[in-house]
């Protein structure tokens, strides 16, 4: 199992309503492209220009988890209205 946390800065967003209009489609696109992941806005809920998006991947291999997390990170990084500030990958094993 893997977890990815993305800290993003939103472009010209001046309200929480505008923030939702950027973050919700992003989450929906991630879910549509990668149906095996669970994804949600997980942080910076009260800030209108920042968002934290978390996702979890369950797979039988660490390599596949890394591939999916890398693809998700790239998809977010290449969106013009978003600046990816940081991405934290974490793999879990049976002992965690």
PyMOL CGO cylinders between C-alpha atoms (Angstrom):
from pymol import cmd
from pymol.cgo import CYLINDER

trace = [
    CYLINDER, 0.00, 0.00, 0.00, 1.20, 3.51, -0.73, 0.3, 1, 1, 1, 1, 1, 1,
    CYLINDER, 1.20, 3.51, -0.73, 0.20, 7.01, 0.23, 0.3, 1, 1, 1, 1, 1, 1,
    CYLINDER, 0.20, 7.01, 0.23, 0.88, 10.27, -1.57, 0.3, 1, 1, 1, 1, 1, 1,
    CYLINDER, 0.88, 10.27, -1.57, 0.35, 13.72, -0.10, 0.3, 1, 1, 1, 1, 1, 1,
    CYLINDER, 0.35, 13.72, -0.10, 0.41, 16.68, -2.47, 0.3, 1, 1, 1, 1, 1, 1,
    CYLINDER, 0.41, 16.68, -2.47, 0.75, 20.23, -1.18, 0.3, 1, 1, 1, 1, 1, 1,
    CYLINDER, 0.75, 20.23, -1.18, -0.47, 22.59, -3.88, 0.3, 1, 1, 1, 1, 1, 1,
    CYLINDER, -0.47, 22.59, -3.88, -0.72, 26.32, -4.40, 0.3, 1, 1, 1, 1, 1, 1,
    CYLINDER, -0.72, 26.32, -4.40, -3.70, 27.44, -6.43, 0.3, 1, 1, 1, 1, 1, 1,
    CYLINDER, -3.70, 27.44, -6.43, -3.46, 30.25, -8.98, 0.3, 1, 1, 1, 1, 1, 1,
    CYLINDER, -3.46, 30.25, -8.98, -5.86, 33.19, -9.07, 0.3, 1, 1, 1, 1, 1, 1,
    CYLINDER, -5.86, 33.19, -9.07, -8.25, 31.96, -6.38, 0.3, 1, 1, 1, 1, 1, 1,
    CYLINDER, -8.25, 31.96, -6.38, -9.87, 34.50, -4.07, 0.3, 1, 1, 1, 1, 1, 1,
    CYLINDER, -9.87, 34.50, -4.07, -12.44, 32.49, -2.15, 0.3, 1, 1, 1, 1, 1, 1,
    CYLINDER, -12.44, 32.49, -2.15, -13.13, 29.02, -0.79, 0.3, 1, 1, 1, 1, 1, 1,
    CYLINDER, -13.13, 29.02, -0.79, -15.85, 28.66, -3.43, 0.3, 1, 1, 1, 1, 1, 1,
    CYLINDER, -15.85, 28.66, -3.43, -13.31, 29.28, -6.21, 0.3, 1, 1, 1, 1, 1, 1,
    CYLINDER, -13.31, 29.28, -6.21, -10.93, 26.88, -4.49, 0.3, 1, 1, 1, 1, 1, 1,
    CYLINDER, -10.93, 26.88, -4.49, -13.57, 24.14, -4.59, 0.3, 1, 1, 1, 1, 1, 1,
    CYLINDER, -13.57, 24.14, -4.59, -14.09, 24.83, -8.32, 0.3, 1, 1, 1, 1, 1, 1,
    CYLINDER, -14.09, 24.83, -8.32, -10.41, 23.94, -8.88, 0.3, 1, 1, 1, 1, 1, 1,
    CYLINDER, -10.41, 23.94, -8.88, -9.89, 21.15, -6.33, 0.3, 1, 1, 1, 1, 1, 1,
    CYLINDER, -9.89, 21.15, -6.33, -13.06, 19.13, -6.97, 0.3, 1, 1, 1, 1, 1, 1,
    CYLINDER, -13.06, 19.13, -6.97, -12.40, 18.66, -10.71, 0.3, 1, 1, 1, 1, 1, 1,
    CYLINDER, -12.40, 18.66, -10.71, -8.79, 17.74, -9.93, 0.3, 1, 1, 1, 1, 1, 1,
    CYLINDER, -8.79, 17.74, -9.93, -9.90, 15.04, -7.50, 0.3, 1, 1, 1, 1, 1, 1,
    CYLINDER, -9.90, 15.04, -7.50, -12.55, 13.81, -9.95, 0.3, 1, 1, 1, 1, 1, 1,
    CYLINDER, -12.55, 13.81, -9.95, -9.99, 13.56, -12.76, 0.3, 1, 1, 1, 1, 1, 1,
    CYLINDER, -9.99, 13.56, -12.76, -7.57, 11.61, -10.55, 0.3, 1, 1, 1, 1, 1, 1,
    CYLINDER, -7.57, 11.61, -10.55, -10.36, 9.18, -9.61, 0.3, 1, 1, 1, 1, 1, 1,
    CYLINDER, -10.36, 9.18, -9.61, -11.45, 8.81, -13.25, 0.3, 1, 1, 1, 1, 1, 1,
    CYLINDER, -11.45, 8.81, -13.25, -7.93, 8.15, -14.57, 0.3, 1, 1, 1, 1, 1, 1,
    CYLINDER, -7.93, 8.15, -14.57, -6.90, 5.89, -11.70, 0.3, 1, 1, 1, 1, 1, 1,
    CYLINDER, -6.90, 5.89, -11.70, -9.99, 4.06, -10.42, 0.3, 1, 1, 1, 1, 1, 1,
    CYLINDER, -9.99, 4.06, -10.42, -7.93, 1.96, -8.01, 0.3, 1, 1, 1, 1, 1, 1,
    CYLINDER, -7.93, 1.96, -8.01, -6.99, 4.94, -5.81, 0.3, 1, 1, 1, 1, 1, 1,
    CYLINDER, -6.99, 4.94, -5.81, -8.78, 6.68, -2.98, 0.3, 1, 1, 1, 1, 1, 1,
    CYLINDER, -8.78, 6.68, -2.98, -8.31, 10.46, -3.10, 0.3, 1, 1, 1, 1, 1, 1,
    CYLINDER, -8.31, 10.46, -3.10, -9.56, 13.43, -1.06, 0.3, 1, 1, 1, 1, 1, 1,
    CYLINDER, -9.56, 13.43, -1.06, -8.70, 16.95, 0.01, 0.3, 1, 1, 1, 1, 1, 1,
    CYLINDER, -8.70, 16.95, 0.01, -6.96, 16.36, 3.34, 0.3, 1, 1, 1, 1, 1, 1,
    CYLINDER, -6.96, 16.36, 3.34, -5.52, 19.66, 4.50, 0.3, 1, 1, 1, 1, 1, 1,
    CYLINDER, -5.52, 19.66, 4.50, -5.46, 23.45, 4.31, 0.3, 1, 1, 1, 1, 1, 1,
    CYLINDER, -5.46, 23.45, 4.31, -9.25, 23.35, 4.25, 0.3, 1, 1, 1, 1, 1, 1,
    CYLINDER, -9.25, 23.35, 4.25, -9.63, 26.92, 5.53, 0.3, 1, 1, 1, 1, 1, 1,
    CYLINDER, -9.63, 26.92, 5.53, -7.06, 28.51, 3.18, 0.3, 1, 1, 1, 1, 1, 1,
    CYLINDER, -7.06, 28.51, 3.18, -8.28, 29.63, -0.21, 0.3, 1, 1, 1, 1, 1, 1,
    CYLINDER, -8.28, 29.63, -0.21, -4.97, 29.48, -2.16, 0.3, 1, 1, 1, 1, 1, 1,
    CYLINDER, -4.97, 29.48, -2.16, -3.53, 26.27, -0.66, 0.3, 1, 1, 1, 1, 1, 1,
    CYLINDER, -3.53, 26.27, -0.66, -4.77, 22.71, -0.76, 0.3, 1, 1, 1, 1, 1, 1,
    CYLINDER, -4.77, 22.71, -0.76, -3.48, 19.35, 0.38, 0.3, 1, 1, 1, 1, 1, 1,
    CYLINDER, -3.48, 19.35, 0.38, -4.63, 16.34, -1.57, 0.3, 1, 1, 1, 1, 1, 1,
    CYLINDER, -4.63, 16.34, -1.57, -4.02, 12.85, -0.22, 0.3, 1, 1, 1, 1, 1, 1,
    CYLINDER, -4.02, 12.85, -0.22, -4.35, 9.60, -2.06, 0.3, 1, 1, 1, 1, 1, 1,
    CYLINDER, -4.35, 9.60, -2.06, -3.92, 5.95, -1.23, 0.3, 1, 1, 1, 1, 1, 1,
    CYLINDER, -3.92, 5.95, -1.23, -3.00, 3.11, -3.56, 0.3, 1, 1, 1, 1, 1, 1,
    CYLINDER, -3.00, 3.11, -3.56, -3.41, -0.58, -2.76, 0.3, 1, 1, 1, 1, 1, 1,
    CYLINDER, -3.41, -0.58, -2.76, -1.44, -3.00, -4.89, 0.3, 1, 1, 1, 1, 1, 1,
    CYLINDER, -1.44, -3.00, -4.89, 0.29, -6.34, -4.62, 0.3, 1, 1, 1, 1, 1, 1,
    CYLINDER, 0.29, -6.34, -4.62, 3.65, -4.76, -5.47, 0.3, 1, 1, 1, 1, 1, 1,
    CYLINDER, 3.65, -4.76, -5.47, 5.55, -1.71, -4.28, 0.3, 1, 1, 1, 1, 1, 1,
    CYLINDER, 5.55, -1.71, -4.28, 6.63, -1.03, -7.85, 0.3, 1, 1, 1, 1, 1, 1,
    CYLINDER, 6.63, -1.03, -7.85, 3.06, -0.68, -9.04, 0.3, 1, 1, 1, 1, 1, 1,
    CYLINDER, 3.06, -0.68, -9.04, 2.23, 1.60, -6.09, 0.3, 1, 1, 1, 1, 1, 1,
    CYLINDER, 2.23, 1.60, -6.09, 5.17, 3.83, -7.00, 0.3, 1, 1, 1, 1, 1, 1,
    CYLINDER, 5.17, 3.83, -7.00, 4.14, 3.92, -10.68, 0.3, 1, 1, 1, 1, 1, 1,
    CYLINDER, 4.14, 3.92, -10.68, 0.59, 5.01, -9.85, 0.3, 1, 1, 1, 1, 1, 1,
    CYLINDER, 0.59, 5.01, -9.85, 1.75, 7.62, -7.31, 0.3, 1, 1, 1, 1, 1, 1,
    CYLINDER, 1.75, 7.62, -7.31, 4.32, 9.01, -9.77, 0.3, 1, 1, 1, 1, 1, 1,
    CYLINDER, 4.32, 9.01, -9.77, 1.67, 9.24, -12.50, 0.3, 1, 1, 1, 1, 1, 1,
    CYLINDER, 1.67, 9.24, -12.50, -0.72, 11.06, -10.17, 0.3, 1, 1, 1, 1, 1, 1,
    CYLINDER, -0.72, 11.06, -10.17, 2.02, 13.46, -9.11, 0.3, 1, 1, 1, 1, 1, 1,
    CYLINDER, 2.02, 13.46, -9.11, 2.90, 14.21, -12.74, 0.3, 1, 1, 1, 1, 1, 1,
    CYLINDER, 2.90, 14.21, -12.74, -0.74, 14.79, -13.65, 0.3, 1, 1, 1, 1, 1, 1,
    CYLINDER, -0.74, 14.79, -13.65, -1.10, 17.38, -10.88, 0.3, 1, 1, 1, 1, 1, 1,
    CYLINDER, -1.10, 17.38, -10.88, 2.28, 19.01, -11.58, 0.3, 1, 1, 1, 1, 1, 1,
    CYLINDER, 2.28, 19.01, -11.58, 1.45, 19.61, -15.24, 0.3, 1, 1, 1, 1, 1, 1,
    CYLINDER, 1.45, 19.61, -15.24, -1.82, 21.41, -14.59, 0.3, 1, 1, 1, 1, 1, 1,
    CYLINDER, -1.82, 21.41, -14.59, -1.29, 25.09, -15.44, 0.3, 1, 1, 1, 1, 1, 1,
    CYLINDER, -1.29, 25.09, -15.44, -3.58, 26.50, -12.73, 0.3, 1, 1, 1, 1, 1, 1,
    CYLINDER, -3.58, 26.50, -12.73, -1.75, 24.65, -9.95, 0.3, 1, 1, 1, 1, 1, 1,
    CYLINDER, -1.75, 24.65, -9.95, 1.77, 24.88, -8.53, 0.3, 1, 1, 1, 1, 1, 1,
    CYLINDER, 1.77, 24.88, -8.53, 2.90, 21.69, -6.84, 0.3, 1, 1, 1, 1, 1, 1,
    CYLINDER, 2.90, 21.69, -6.84, 4.84, 22.76, -3.74, 0.3, 1, 1, 1, 1, 1, 1,
    CYLINDER, 4.84, 22.76, -3.74, 5.70, 19.29, -2.44, 0.3, 1, 1, 1, 1, 1, 1,
    CYLINDER, 5.70, 19.29, -2.44, 4.88, 15.63, -2.85, 0.3, 1, 1, 1, 1, 1, 1,
    CYLINDER, 4.88, 15.63, -2.85, 5.44, 13.07, -0.10, 0.3, 1, 1, 1, 1, 1, 1,
    CYLINDER, 5.44, 13.07, -0.10, 5.43, 9.38, -1.04, 0.3, 1, 1, 1, 1, 1, 1,
    CYLINDER, 5.43, 9.38, -1.04, 5.14, 6.66, 1.57, 0.3, 1, 1, 1, 1, 1, 1,
    CYLINDER, 5.14, 6.66, 1.57, 5.03, 2.90, 1.16, 0.3, 1, 1, 1, 1, 1, 1,
    CYLINDER, 5.03, 2.90, 1.16, 3.57, 0.66, 3.84, 0.3, 1, 1, 1, 1, 1, 1,
    CYLINDER, 3.57, 0.66, 3.84, 4.30, -3.01, 4.37, 0.3, 1, 1, 1, 1, 1, 1,
    CYLINDER, 4.30, -3.01, 4.37, 2.68, -5.74, 6.45, 0.3, 1, 1, 1, 1, 1, 1,
    CYLINDER, 2.68, -5.74, 6.45, 4.39, -4.59, 9.65, 0.3, 1, 1, 1, 1, 1, 1,
    CYLINDER, 4.39, -4.59, 9.65, 3.13, -0.96, 9.47, 0.3, 1, 1, 1, 1, 1, 1,
]
cmd.load_cgo(trace, "trace")
